[in-house]
Amino acid sequence: MTEALQNGEQATVGSQVRVPKMGELVASSLRRQIVRGDLAEGDALPSESELMQQFGVSRPTLREAFRVLESESLISVRRGAHGGARVHVPNGDVAARYAALVLEHRGATLRDVYEARGVIEAACVGRVVQNRTQKQLATLRQAVEASRELQGSPVRQMAEQSRFHQLLVEMTGNQTLVVLSGMLRHIVDVVNLSHAHEDAGTPAGERALRKGFRAHERLISLIEELSSSAEAATVCTPTLASSAAAATVDASCSATRRSRSSARCAPHSGSPLVKAWCSRL
């Protein structure tokens, strides 16, 4: 069975047809079970002998399928008497790593990433403004306070500030926005968290934290004020939500804007992703 026929396409006359290897077909079957939820995180796959019998394949073919799934981070295989294959559900961090490689290849900079995140979060603010609840506002306020209480733990405090952005996007209920924003946030977090200890207690680091808190609090106020009238939300959201989201992005990266000996610490300087992020993989 060809890939074209599998996808319901018609092969062009005279075109070269590639028949999938048996190992790829076995990997595809197991992949579908993972994506559908038939196999959950941490589940153990049946033994090799059981799978060989189930699919009617040889051990080398089955192990080829395992290598495919391992490359996609959908399973991990441990050798030995107590080994075997364990399932991992699709993870946004894996997508973020691959996306960073694509961005690196295209010459993207950290400025690109911050700008893209600002555009996505601005749209998210607009959706939250129009549909917000008191519970959501309380959750955002709790996230801000939780970050304040972690003074003295710069890595945890910065992670908690990042969680504010995550909560904001999740409140839209749009899984596509959640995944896309999560990919960008993962790239940003790797860069920011790598400098959290260096910035802790410095004047620039303290200014960045204060600016971040003010931006998050202002954003919560805007969401609350604009949602008091559906008409006001419709008219004002495009401008105010863009401004508010840009402020949160600016605050979260201000600690890494400072001039340093390495360009990778300055996201708004146009430093290549390969220096700032991919080298930390």
N, C-alpha and C positions, 0 to 999 in steps of 0.2 A: 504494500500500500504506500503510495507516495505522499509526501507532505502536502502537495496541492490537493490531492483527492481527500486527504484527511481533513483539510480545512474547507472542503466543499468548493474548491476552485477547479477550473478546467485548465488542463495543461495545454500550452500552445504547441501546435504541430511543429515538429522539428526541434523543439527545445529539449535541453538535457534534463532528465528526470533523476532526482536523487532519492534512492530508497533508504529510509532510516535503518540504522543498525539495530539489531535485536536489543542490545544494551540500552539504547536510547528509548526504545518502546517500553522496556521494563521500567526505566526511570520515569517516563511519562505517566505510566499507570500509578506508580507510587506517589509521584508528585500530585496527581489529581486527588488521591486519597487524603494527602496532607492539606491541600488547599480547601477541599470540601469539609474538612473537620472530622473525617473518619478516623484520622490519626491525630492525637493531641501532643502538645509539647511534653517531651520526656518519655513518650511511649517507646517501648522496645519493639523493633521490627521482629518478625519471626526469624528463626535461625536460618542460616544460609541453605541448609539442606531442605527446609520446608519451602523456602522461596524458590529454590531451583525446581522443586517438584511442582509448585503452584504455576510457575511460568513456563516450565518445560525448557529450561536453559541450562547451560553449563556453568560451573563455578567462575571461570574467567569472564563470561558474559555478565553474570550477576555482579561481579566486582566492578566491571566497567560501569554498570548502572549506578552502583554506590559512589564511584568517583564523580560521576555527573552530579548526583545529588549533594555530595560533599562540597563540590565547587560552588553550588548554589546556596550553601549553608543551610540546607534543609535536613541534613542528617550529620551526625558525627559517629565515627566508627572507632571502636577500641578493640585492639587485638588481644588475644590471650584467652585463658580459660573462662574468665568472667567478662569477656568483651562482648561485642555485638554492636548493632546500629541503633542509635537513639534519634528520635524525631525532634526537629526544631521547626516551629511554625515560622512563616515568612516574617522577617524583621526589617523595620524601616532603617535600622543602622546599616544593614547590609546594602540596601539601596543607596544610602547616603555615601558609602565608601565608593561604590561604582560611579555614582553621579559625580563625585569629586574627581575621579580619574577622567571622566568625560570633560568636565569643566577645565581641568588642567590641560588636557590635550587641545582644547579650543582657546587656550590662553586667557581664561577667565581670571579675574582678580577677586580679592576679598570684598572690594567695593561692590562688585557685581552681586555677590551673595547677599550683602547687607541690603542693597537696593531691592533685590528680588523679594527678600523676606519682608521688607517694608510694604511693598505693593500687596503681597498676599495678606499680611496682617491688617492692612487698611480695609480690605474687603471684608475680612472677618469682623472687624469692629462694627462695620455697617450692619452686618447680619445680626450681631449680638444686640446692637442698639435697638433694632426693630422688634426683637423677640425676647428681650432680657426678662429675667425673673429676679425677685429679691434673693432667692437662694443662690443664684449665680453671682450677684453682687457680693453677697456674704462670703462666697468661696474665694473670689478675687481678693477681697480685703484680708481674709485669713492667710492667703498666700503671701501678701505683702508683710503682714505681721510675723509670719513664720520666718521670713528672710531676716527681718530686723532682729529677731531673737537669736540669730546665729552669729552675732558679732564676735569676732575672734576666731571664727572658722571660715576663712575666705572661700575655700573650695565649696563647702556646703552652702554658704550664703549665695554664691554666684549660681550654683545649681538650682537653688530655690527661686532666684530671680528668673532663671530660664523657665522654670516650671510655670510661672505666671503667664508667659507667652504661650506655653503649651495648653494651659487651661483655657485661655482666651480663644484659641483656635478650635479646641474640642467643643466649646460651647456652641459653635455653629451647627454641629451635628452633621457636617459634610465630611465624609471620610476621605474624599479626594484632597480636600484642603488640608486635612489632618496629616496625610501622608506626605504631600508636597512640602508643607511647612516644616514637618518633622525632619525631613532630609536636610533642609537648609539650616534648621536649628542645630542639628547634630554637628554640622561643619563648623558653625559659629561657636558652639560650646567647646569643641575640642581646642580651638584656638584660644578662647577666653579663659578656660579652666587651666590651660597650661601656664598662664601668667598670673593666676590668682594669688599664689604665694608671693611672687615678686612684688605685686601691687599692694598687698595687705599692709595697712598702716602707713603707707606713703600718702603725701598730700593729694597726689593725682588719683590714687586709688580711693581715698575717702570722698573726694569730689565726685568721682564716678558713681559711687554707691548712693550718695545723697541725690544726685541727679536722677539715678534710676528709680529711687523711691518716689521722688516728686513726680516723675513722668507716669509711673504706674498709678499713683493716687489721682493725678489729674485725669488719666484715662478712665478710671472708675467713675469719677464725677461726671465726665462727659457722657458716658454710657447712661448714667442715672438721669441726668438732666434732659438729654435728647429723647429718651424713651418716654418722657412724660406726655408727649404728643406724637401721634403717628405721623401727622403732617409735618411737624418739625423734623422728625427723624428722616423722612423722605427727602426733604429739601436740604437739610444741613449735613447729613451724613457724609456725602461724597467729599466735602471740603474738610470738615472737622475730624472725621475718622482718619483721613489721610494724614492730617497734621499730627493727630495723637499717636497714630501708629509709628510715624516717622520719629517722633520724640522718644518712644520706647526703644526703638532700634538704636537711635543715636546714644541714648543713655547706656544701653547694655554694652556698647562697644567703645565707649569713651576711654575706658582704662587702657585699651590697646591702641589708642590713637597717638599716644605720646611718641615723640621722636626717640628712637633707640638706635643702638648700633646695628640692629638687623631690621631690614624693611618688612620682614614678616610680621612684626608687631604692630604695624600701622595699616589697618584694613582700608583706610581712605586714601592711602598713598598709591594704590593700584598694585600692591605686591602680589606676585604670582601665588596661586593656590598651592603649587607644588612645594614652595618653601614654607608656607604657613600651615599647611594641613596634611598634605599627602605624605610628607616626611615623617609624620607621627603615627602612621598606620602600623 
